[in-house]
Amino acid sequence: VVTHFVLQPRQIQEIKDFLLTARRKDAKSVKIKKNKENVKFKVRCSKYLYTLVITDKEKAEKLKQSLPPGLRKKKIKKTKSV
């Protein structure tokens, strides 16, 4: 019997904790999604997708510069709803 688990994403509240997670060995990539109100950073690790939501644009830019250089970064563009 094969069972599949749907893992829920985990939200991180602190920037420091997010940076530690992004520096882990099992961190594969970071997706950055900009909205009008906030910027979302999503780091894909082996077990979970960790999300950090930042409302301050300047802090978001600083965090973007602080991400590990070896980590793949992908910007997510807004999709138009029809």
Biopython code that builds the backbone (N, CA, C, O; Angstrom):
import numpy as np
from Bio.PDB.StructureBuilder import StructureBuilder

atoms = [
    (1, "VAL", "N", (0.853, -1.173, 0.000)),
    (1, "VAL", "CA", (0.000, 0.000, 0.000)),
    (1, "VAL", "C", (0.900, 1.237, 0.000)),
    (1, "VAL", "O", (1.775, 1.390, 0.851)),
    (2, "VAL", "N", (0.662, 2.104, -0.967)),
    (2, "VAL", "CA", (1.424, 3.343, -1.068)),
    (2, "VAL", "C", (0.542, 4.485, -0.577)),
    (2, "VAL", "O", (-0.580, 4.666, -1.050)),
    (3, "THR", "N", (1.053, 5.238, 0.358)),
    (3, "THR", "CA", (0.302, 6.390, 0.851)),
    (3, "THR", "C", (1.060, 7.660, 0.506)),
    (3, "THR", "O", (2.285, 7.720, 0.619)),
    (4, "HIS", "N", (0.325, 8.658, 0.091)),
    (4, "HIS", "CA", (0.920, 9.953, -0.232)),
    (4, "HIS", "C", (0.449, 10.963, 0.800)),
    (4, "HIS", "O", (-0.730, 11.013, 1.149)),
    (5, "PHE", "N", (1.373, 11.755, 1.274)),
    (5, "PHE", "CA", (1.040, 12.784, 2.241)),
    (5, "PHE", "C", (1.074, 14.134, 1.547)),
    (5, "PHE", "O", (2.008, 14.437, 0.804)),
    (6, "VAL", "N", (0.065, 14.933, 1.788)),
    (6, "VAL", "CA", (0.067, 16.301, 1.299)),
    (6, "VAL", "C", (0.594, 17.161, 2.443)),
    (6, "VAL", "O", (-0.047, 17.294, 3.485)),
    (7, "LEU", "N", (1.760, 17.736, 2.229)),
    (7, "LEU", "CA", (2.382, 18.522, 3.284)),
    (7, "LEU", "C", (1.960, 19.978, 3.161)),
    (7, "LEU", "O", (2.009, 20.563, 2.079)),
    (8, "GLN", "N", (1.557, 20.538, 4.252)),
    (8, "GLN", "CA", (1.162, 21.934, 4.272)),
    (8, "GLN", "C", (2.411, 22.813, 4.295)),
    (8, "GLN", "O", (3.423, 22.443, 4.891)),
    (9, "PRO", "N", (2.339, 23.974, 3.648)),
    (9, "PRO", "CA", (3.466, 24.896, 3.746)),
    (9, "PRO", "C", (3.569, 25.465, 5.157)),
    (9, "PRO", "O", (2.575, 25.537, 5.881)),
    (10, "ARG", "N", (4.747, 25.857, 5.531)),
    (10, "ARG", "CA", (4.986, 26.417, 6.856)),
    (10, "ARG", "C", (5.272, 27.910, 6.708)),
    (10, "ARG", "O", (6.044, 28.317, 5.840)),
    (11, "GLN", "N", (4.650, 28.715, 7.552)),
    (11, "GLN", "CA", (4.916, 30.146, 7.517)),
    (11, "GLN", "C", (5.913, 30.501, 8.603)),
    (11, "GLN", "O", (5.789, 30.075, 9.751)),
    (12, "ILE", "N", (6.903, 31.289, 8.216)),
    (12, "ILE", "CA", (7.924, 31.767, 9.141)),
    (12, "ILE", "C", (7.633, 33.239, 9.411)),
    (12, "ILE", "O", (7.352, 34.001, 8.485)),
    (13, "GLN", "N", (7.701, 33.636, 10.673)),
    (13, "GLN", "CA", (7.371, 35.013, 11.052)),
    (13, "GLN", "C", (8.600, 35.924, 11.085)),
    (13, "GLN", "O", (8.488, 37.123, 10.827)),
    (14, "GLU", "N", (9.765, 35.367, 11.398)),
    (14, "GLU", "CA", (10.974, 36.172, 11.591)),
    (14, "GLU", "C", (11.913, 36.071, 10.389)),
    (14, "GLU", "O", (12.103, 34.992, 9.829)),
    (15, "ILE", "N", (12.497, 37.205, 10.000)),
    (15, "ILE", "CA", (13.438, 37.241, 8.877)),
    (15, "ILE", "C", (14.671, 36.395, 9.190)),
    (15, "ILE", "O", (15.185, 35.691, 8.320)),
    (16, "LYS", "N", (15.139, 36.466, 10.430)),
    (16, "LYS", "CA", (16.331, 35.715, 10.839)),
    (16, "LYS", "C", (16.114, 34.206, 10.668)),
    (16, "LYS", "O", (16.990, 33.498, 10.171)),
    (17, "ASP", "N", (14.937, 33.724, 11.085)),
    (17, "ASP", "CA", (14.615, 32.301, 10.940)),
    (17, "ASP", "C", (14.537, 31.903, 9.468)),
    (17, "ASP", "O", (14.951, 30.806, 9.092)),
    (18, "PHE", "N", (14.003, 32.803, 8.634)),
    (18, "PHE", "CA", (13.895, 32.514, 7.205)),
    (18, "PHE", "C", (15.281, 32.395, 6.572)),
    (18, "PHE", "O", (15.518, 31.506, 5.754)),
    (19, "LEU", "N", (16.190, 33.287, 6.947)),
    (19, "LEU", "CA", (17.550, 33.228, 6.400)),
    (19, "LEU", "C", (18.262, 31.949, 6.821)),
    (19, "LEU", "O", (18.991, 31.355, 6.027)),
    (20, "LEU", "N", (18.056, 31.524, 8.061)),
    (20, "LEU", "CA", (18.645, 30.258, 8.515)),
    (20, "LEU", "C", (18.082, 29.084, 7.714)),
    (20, "LEU", "O", (18.815, 28.160, 7.363)),
    (21, "THR", "N", (16.790, 29.121, 7.430)),
    (21, "THR", "CA", (16.157, 28.065, 6.632)),
    (21, "THR", "C", (16.694, 28.075, 5.204)),
    (21, "THR", "O", (16.939, 27.015, 4.628)),
    (22, "ALA", "N", (16.879, 29.260, 4.631)),
    (22, "ALA", "CA", (17.380, 29.379, 3.260)),
    (22, "ALA", "C", (18.822, 28.891, 3.143)),
    (22, "ALA", "O", (19.248, 28.487, 2.061)),
    (23, "ARG", "N", (19.573, 28.921, 4.234)),
    (23, "ARG", "CA", (20.975, 28.476, 4.213)),
    (23, "ARG", "C", (21.136, 26.988, 4.479)),
    (23, "ARG", "O", (22.252, 26.469, 4.446)),
    (24, "ARG", "N", (20.027, 26.292, 4.745)),
    (24, "ARG", "CA", (20.119, 24.854, 4.999)),
    (24, "ARG", "C", (20.567, 24.111, 3.747)),
    (24, "ARG", "O", (20.406, 24.599, 2.628)),
    (25, "LYS", "N", (21.131, 22.922, 3.950)),
    (25, "LYS", "CA", (21.625, 22.118, 2.824)),
    (25, "LYS", "C", (20.500, 21.642, 1.917)),
    (25, "LYS", "O", (20.696, 21.510, 0.709)),
    (26, "ASP", "N", (19.314, 21.379, 2.488)),
    (26, "ASP", "CA", (18.215, 20.852, 1.675)),
    (26, "ASP", "C", (17.382, 21.946, 1.000)),
    (26, "ASP", "O", (16.393, 21.634, 0.337)),
    (27, "ALA", "N", (17.761, 23.219, 1.154)),
    (27, "ALA", "CA", (17.051, 24.312, 0.478)),
    (27, "ALA", "C", (17.418, 24.294, -1.004)),
    (27, "ALA", "O", (18.593, 24.372, -1.363)),
    (28, "LYS", "N", (16.400, 24.191, -1.859)),
    (28, "LYS", "CA", (16.642, 24.061, -3.302)),
    (28, "LYS", "C", (16.525, 25.387, -4.043)),
    (28, "LYS", "O", (17.391, 25.731, -4.847)),
    (29, "SER", "N", (15.454, 26.134, -3.775)),
    (29, "SER", "CA", (15.226, 27.368, -4.522)),
    (29, "SER", "C", (14.364, 28.333, -3.718)),
    (29, "SER", "O", (13.712, 27.953, -2.745)),
    (30, "VAL", "N", (14.380, 29.593, -4.151)),
    (30, "VAL", "CA", (13.552, 30.634, -3.533)),
    (30, "VAL", "C", (12.700, 31.269, -4.614)),
    (30, "VAL", "O", (13.200, 31.628, -5.681)),
    (31, "LYS", "N", (11.414, 31.406, -4.335)),
    (31, "LYS", "CA", (10.504, 32.121, -5.229)),
    (31, "LYS", "C", (10.124, 33.424, -4.549)),
    (31, "LYS", "O", (9.821, 33.448, -3.356)),
    (32, "ILE", "N", (10.142, 34.512, -5.317)),
    (32, "ILE", "CA", (9.817, 35.829, -4.781)),
    (32, "ILE", "C", (8.594, 36.349, -5.519)),
    (32, "ILE", "O", (8.611, 36.492, -6.742)),
    (33, "LYS", "N", (7.529, 36.632, -4.768)),
    (33, "LYS", "CA", (6.288, 37.119, -5.363)),
    (33, "LYS", "C", (5.961, 38.490, -4.794)),
    (33, "LYS", "O", (5.758, 38.639, -3.589)),
    (34, "LYS", "N", (5.911, 39.498, -5.673)),
    (34, "LYS", "CA", (5.606, 40.862, -5.248)),
    (34, "LYS", "C", (4.139, 41.166, -5.511)),
    (34, "LYS", "O", (3.619, 40.903, -6.596)),
    (35, "ASN", "N", (3.481, 41.725, -4.502)),
    (35, "ASN", "CA", (2.107, 42.201, -4.615)),
    (35, "ASN", "C", (2.098, 43.692, -4.301)),
    (35, "ASN", "O", (3.142, 44.276, -4.008)),
    (36, "LYS", "N", (0.926, 44.301, -4.362)),
    (36, "LYS", "CA", (0.825, 45.715, -3.996)),
    (36, "LYS", "C", (1.102, 45.913, -2.513)),
    (36, "LYS", "O", (1.782, 46.863, -2.125)),
    (37, "GLU", "N", (0.575, 45.016, -1.685)),
    (37, "GLU", "CA", (0.665, 45.182, -0.233)),
    (37, "GLU", "C", (1.913, 44.569, 0.376)),
    (37, "GLU", "O", (2.409, 45.065, 1.387)),
    (38, "ASN", "N", (2.441, 43.479, -0.228)),
    (38, "ASN", "CA", (3.529, 42.752, 0.420)),
    (38, "ASN", "C", (4.418, 42.046, -0.592)),
    (38, "ASN", "O", (4.151, 42.038, -1.794)),
    (39, "VAL", "N", (5.488, 41.453, -0.061)),
    (39, "VAL", "CA", (6.395, 40.616, -0.854)),
    (39, "VAL", "C", (6.478, 39.272, -0.141)),
    (39, "VAL", "O", (6.716, 39.214, 1.066)),
    (40, "LYS", "N", (6.280, 38.188, -0.898)),
    (40, "LYS", "CA", (6.332, 36.847, -0.316)),
    (40, "LYS", "C", (7.600, 36.147, -0.788)),
    (40, "LYS", "O", (7.914, 36.131, -1.979)),
    (41, "PHE", "N", (8.319, 35.571, 0.164)),
    (41, "PHE", "CA", (9.500, 34.769, -0.126)),
    (41, "PHE", "C", (9.156, 33.328, 0.209)),
    (41, "PHE", "O", (8.712, 33.032, 1.319)),
    (42, "LYS", "N", (9.359, 32.431, -0.749)),
    (42, "LYS", "CA", (9.034, 31.021, -0.538)),
    (42, "LYS", "C", (10.282, 30.193, -0.814)),
    (42, "LYS", "O", (10.790, 30.179, -1.936)),
    (43, "VAL", "N", (10.773, 29.506, 0.208)),
    (43, "VAL", "CA", (11.961, 28.663, 0.036)),
    (43, "VAL", "C", (11.525, 27.198, 0.058)),
    (43, "VAL", "O", (10.821, 26.755, 0.965)),
    (44, "ARG", "N", (11.962, 26.458, -0.964)),
    (44, "ARG", "CA", (11.614, 25.042, -1.101)),
    (44, "ARG", "C", (12.706, 24.208, -0.460)),
    (44, "ARG", "O", (13.851, 24.206, -0.910)),
    (45, "CYS", "N", (12.337, 23.500, 0.597)),
    (45, "CYS", "CA", (13.241, 22.542, 1.233)),
    (45, "CYS", "C", (12.729, 21.139, 0.927)),
    (45, "CYS", "O", (11.705, 20.982, 0.262)),
    (46, "SER", "N", (13.433, 20.125, 1.408)),
    (46, "SER", "CA", (13.075, 18.758, 1.029)),
    (46, "SER", "C", (11.700, 18.351, 1.539)),
    (46, "SER", "O", (10.988, 17.611, 0.859)),
    (47, "LYS", "N", (11.314, 18.814, 2.713)),
    (47, "LYS", "CA", (10.046, 18.376, 3.289)),
    (47, "LYS", "C", (8.938, 19.417, 3.169)),
    (47, "LYS", "O", (7.795, 19.069, 2.872)),
    (48, "TYR", "N", (9.255, 20.672, 3.393)),
    (48, "TYR", "CA", (8.238, 21.721, 3.420)),
    (48, "TYR", "C", (8.595, 22.879, 2.495)),
    (48, "TYR", "O", (9.745, 23.049, 2.092)),
    (49, "LEU", "N", (7.579, 23.664, 2.173)),
    (49, "LEU", "CA", (7.751, 24.949, 1.509)),
    (49, "LEU", "C", (7.559, 26.005, 2.594)),
    (49, "LEU", "O", (6.473, 26.126, 3.162)),
    (50, "TYR", "N", (8.603, 26.762, 2.879)),
    (50, "TYR", "CA", (8.543, 27.763, 3.940)),
    (50, "TYR", "C", (8.271, 29.129, 3.323)),
    (50, "TYR", "O", (8.890, 29.497, 2.324)),
    (51, "THR", "N", (7.341, 29.882, 3.921)),
    (51, "THR", "CA", (6.930, 31.173, 3.384)),
    (51, "THR", "C", (7.147, 32.274, 4.414)),
    (51, "THR", "O", (6.863, 32.104, 5.600)),
    (52, "LEU", "N", (7.659, 33.409, 3.935)),
    (52, "LEU", "CA", (7.801, 34.605, 4.756)),
    (52, "LEU", "C", (7.115, 35.748, 4.020)),
    (52, "LEU", "O", (7.381, 35.972, 2.839)),
    (53, "VAL", "N", (6.236, 36.472, 4.706)),
    (53, "VAL", "CA", (5.522, 37.601, 4.109)),
    (53, "VAL", "C", (6.051, 38.880, 4.742)),
    (53, "VAL", "O", (6.050, 39.029, 5.964)),
    (54, "ILE", "N", (6.508, 39.809, 3.889)),
    (54, "ILE", "CA", (7.048, 41.085, 4.360)),
    (54, "ILE", "C", (6.233, 42.216, 3.737)),
    (54, "ILE", "O", (6.015, 42.238, 2.525)),
    (55, "THR", "N", (5.785, 43.154, 4.572)),
    (55, "THR", "CA", (5.000, 44.282, 4.068)),
    (55, "THR", "C", (5.877, 45.492, 3.753)),
    (55, "THR", "O", (5.466, 46.367, 2.992)),
    (56, "ASP", "N", (7.073, 45.554, 4.324)),
    (56, "ASP", "CA", (7.996, 46.664, 4.096)),
    (56, "ASP", "C", (8.867, 46.362, 2.873)),
    (56, "ASP", "O", (9.621, 45.389, 2.866)),
    (57, "LYS", "N", (8.756, 47.206, 1.838)),
    (57, "LYS", "CA", (9.480, 46.971, 0.575)),
    (57, "LYS", "C", (10.999, 47.081, 0.759)),
    (57, "LYS", "O", (11.753, 46.351, 0.117)),
    (58, "GLU", "N", (11.447, 47.984, 1.626)),
    (58, "GLU", "CA", (12.887, 48.145, 1.847)),
    (58, "GLU", "C", (13.480, 46.915, 2.530)),
    (58, "GLU", "O", (14.568, 46.464, 2.172)),
    (59, "LYS", "N", (12.767, 46.377, 3.507)),
    (59, "LYS", "CA", (13.228, 45.154, 4.174)),
    (59, "LYS", "C", (13.260, 43.995, 3.189)),
    (59, "LYS", "O", (14.150, 43.146, 3.250)),
    (60, "ALA", "N", (12.291, 43.960, 2.282)),
    (60, "ALA", "CA", (12.244, 42.899, 1.279)),
    (60, "ALA", "C", (13.463, 42.968, 0.358)),
    (60, "ALA", "O", (14.033, 41.935, 0.008)),
    (61, "GLU", "N", (13.863, 44.174, -0.034)),
    (61, "GLU", "CA", (15.048, 44.338, -0.886)),
    (61, "GLU", "C", (16.305, 43.881, -0.153)),
    (61, "GLU", "O", (17.160, 43.210, -0.731)),
    (62, "LYS", "N", (16.411, 44.248, 1.125)),
    (62, "LYS", "CA", (17.579, 43.841, 1.921)),
    (62, "LYS", "C", (17.632, 42.324, 2.064)),
    (62, "LYS", "O", (18.701, 41.719, 1.985)),
    (63, "LEU", "N", (16.468, 41.718, 2.274)),
    (63, "LEU", "CA", (16.417, 40.259, 2.403)),
    (63, "LEU", "C", (16.822, 39.598, 1.092)),
    (63, "LEU", "O", (17.526, 38.589, 1.092)),
    (64, "LYS", "N", (16.378, 40.166, -0.020)),
    (64, "LYS", "CA", (16.722, 39.627, -1.337)),
    (64, "LYS", "C", (18.240, 39.630, -1.541)),
    (64, "LYS", "O", (18.797, 38.689, -2.108)),
    (65, "GLN", "N", (18.904, 40.691, -1.076)),
    (65, "GLN", "CA", (20.363, 40.778, -1.184)),
    (65, "GLN", "C", (21.058, 39.812, -0.224)),
    (65, "GLN", "O", (22.189, 39.393, -0.474)),
    (66, "SER", "N", (20.383, 39.458, 0.876)),
    (66, "SER", "CA", (20.987, 38.600, 1.905)),
    (66, "SER", "C", (20.853, 37.111, 1.618)),
    (66, "SER", "O", (21.455, 36.293, 2.314)),
    (67, "LEU", "N", (20.073, 36.747, 0.602)),
    (67, "LEU", "CA", (19.877, 35.328, 0.299)),
    (67, "LEU", "C", (21.191, 34.695, -0.157)),
    (67, "LEU", "O", (22.008, 35.371, -0.782)),
    (68, "PRO", "N", (21.409, 33.426, 0.140)),
    (68, "PRO", "CA", (22.649, 32.753, -0.263)),
    (68, "PRO", "C", (22.839, 32.792, -1.781)),
    (68, "PRO", "O", (21.884, 32.574, -2.526)),
    (69, "PRO", "N", (24.065, 33.069, -2.249)),
    (69, "PRO", "CA", (24.303, 33.195, -3.691)),
    (69, "PRO", "C", (24.106, 31.897, -4.472)),
    (69, "PRO", "O", (23.785, 31.947, -5.659)),
    (70, "GLY", "N", (24.289, 30.748, -3.846)),
    (70, "GLY", "CA", (24.146, 29.477, -4.556)),
    (70, "GLY", "C", (22.710, 29.033, -4.754)),
    (70, "GLY", "O", (22.453, 28.075, -5.484)),
    (71, "LEU", "N", (21.771, 29.713, -4.117)),
    (71, "LEU", "CA", (20.363, 29.325, -4.167)),
    (71, "LEU", "C", (19.705, 29.895, -5.425)),
    (71, "LEU", "O", (19.881, 31.069, -5.751)),
    (72, "ARG", "N", (18.936, 29.040, -6.133)),
    (72, "ARG", "CA", (18.223, 29.505, -7.325)),
    (72, "ARG", "C", (17.121, 30.476, -6.911)),
    (72, "ARG", "O", (16.356, 30.199, -5.987)),
    (73, "LYS", "N", (17.044, 31.615, -7.598)),
    (73, "LYS", "CA", (16.012, 32.605, -7.305)),
    (73, "LYS", "C", (15.095, 32.736, -8.515)),
    (73, "LYS", "O", (15.556, 32.822, -9.652)),
    (74, "LYS", "N", (13.793, 32.752, -8.254)),
    (74, "LYS", "CA", (12.820, 32.877, -9.332)),
    (74, "LYS", "C", (11.774, 33.902, -8.931)),
    (74, "LYS", "O", (11.183, 33.806, -7.856)),
    (75, "LYS", "N", (11.545, 34.888, -9.800)),
    (75, "LYS", "CA", (10.506, 35.881, -9.539)),
    (75, "LYS", "C", (9.202, 35.377, -10.135)),
    (75, "LYS", "O", (9.162, 34.921, -11.277)),
    (76, "ILE", "N", (8.138, 35.464, -9.349)),
    (76, "ILE", "CA", (6.818, 35.050, -9.818)),
    (76, "ILE", "C", (6.065, 36.303, -10.229)),
    (76, "ILE", "O", (5.900, 37.231, -9.437)),
    (77, "LYS", "N", (5.610, 36.318, -11.475)),
    (77, "LYS", "CA", (4.861, 37.468, -11.968)),
    (77, "LYS", "C", (3.380, 37.265, -11.712)),
    (77, "LYS", "O", (2.892, 36.139, -11.605)),
    (78, "LYS", "N", (2.680, 38.383, -11.618)),
    (78, "LYS", "CA", (1.241, 38.332, -11.390)),
    (78, "LYS", "C", (0.547, 37.709, -12.586)),
    (78, "LYS", "O", (0.879, 38.005, -13.734)),
    (79, "THR", "N", (-0.421, 36.842, -12.311)),
    (79, "THR", "CA", (-1.207, 36.257, -13.391)),
    (79, "THR", "C", (-2.490, 37.051, -13.547)),
    (79, "THR", "O", (-3.110, 37.454, -12.563)),
    (80, "LYS", "N", (-2.876, 37.267, -14.776)),
    (80, "LYS", "CA", (-4.105, 38.016, -15.038)),
    (80, "LYS", "C", (-5.293, 37.074, -14.979)),
    (80, "LYS", "O", (-5.316, 36.035, -15.639)),
    (81, "SER", "N", (-6.273, 37.452, -14.185)),
    (81, "SER", "CA", (-7.483, 36.628, -14.111)),
    (81, "SER", "C", (-8.444, 37.059, -15.209)),
    (81, "SER", "O", (-8.607, 38.249, -15.478)),
    (82, "VAL", "N", (-9.069, 36.086, -15.829)),
    (82, "VAL", "CA", (-9.966, 36.369, -16.961)),
    (82, "VAL", "C", (-11.392, 36.407, -16.482)),
    (82, "VAL", "O", (-12.305, 36.630, -17.277)),
]
sb = StructureBuilder()
sb.init_structure("model")
sb.init_model(0)
sb.init_chain("A")
sb.init_seg("    ")
for serial, (resi, resn, name, xyz) in enumerate(atoms, 1):
    if name == "N":
        sb.init_residue(resn, " ", resi, " ")
    sb.init_atom(name, np.array(xyz, "f"), 0.0, 1.0, " ", f" {name:<3s}", serial, name[0])
structure = sb.get_structure()
